[in-house]
Amino acid sequence: MARKKHPTLGLALSGGGARGLAHLGFLKVLEREGIRVDYLSGTSMGSVIATAYARGMPLDEMEREIVNNTTTRNMIRLVSITPPTRGLVEAGKLRAILSRFIPETTRFEDLRIPTAICATDLIRSQPVTLNQGLVLPAVMASCAVPGIFPSVEMPPMRLVDGGVLNNLPVDLAQELGAQCVIAIDVQADTEDSAPHEEHFVGGNLPFHMPGALRDIVWSSTMMIARITQMQLERTRPALYLRAPVPVDVSMFLGFQRAREIIAAGEVLAENALPRIRALLDK
């Protein structure tokens, strides 16, 4: 009897700062269960996890690097002490951290799993798909949250965070060839969350965040959530999953809770396994 052929599986990993570490936990369960990922797409933190995994970085090694290098003290060291030009974080410091996961010479053509990531072009005001050439500059562009991380110049484009226009790139995974796309959303549910002053924006910060900055961050979060909802109506994944990351985990300085966030991704995958297997057995 001929062996049943499963549909090709793609994962779309959303952005979300520290909350995106849940993607690592999700991948840990899939790998343990022997579920093969054929295509990957990602935005911002989702692009970091996607490309590191696609190049073959062991998940336990990835977790050790994250836990060891993302303490609150180390994250604060990223902040530039000079007046910012296009971001509070120096590009060189960000590059040094990301190169632990994606070596400087890695190219998209070298990845073991076909991967595409999303950035936003400020010049043409549109999302950009990055899936060729060097991976590290592309990931830096996808992670370049305006005002926090510097934009990346790729003439004629000036690129920033893909989450501005496409935070959950289901379409990119489909374009790569995935027949079945599972979308993992790590952003907080802005409609169900408590007032942002009490939770999501800076609840864990070791310093006071001005109210105006809190409002800017939460407004951006709401806009990203609404845009994502509209995109999901237009480009539907086979399965949409929202990671159960606690709402009080800050997207910028929640890294000190890395183990907890990764565990939330594992819980998500464990609970979704019956639905995932049903999709692949169709």
PyMOL commands that set and color helices and strands:
alter all, ss='L'
color gray80, all
select helices_A, chain A and resi 17-32+45-54+59-69+72-77+91-98+108-110+135-142+162-164+170-176+211-234+255-280
alter helices_A, ss='H'
color red, helices_A
select strands_A, chain A and resi 9-13+39-43+115-121+126-130+152-154+157-161+180-185+239-242
alter strands_A, ss='S'
color yellow, strands_A
deselect
rebuild
show_as cartoon
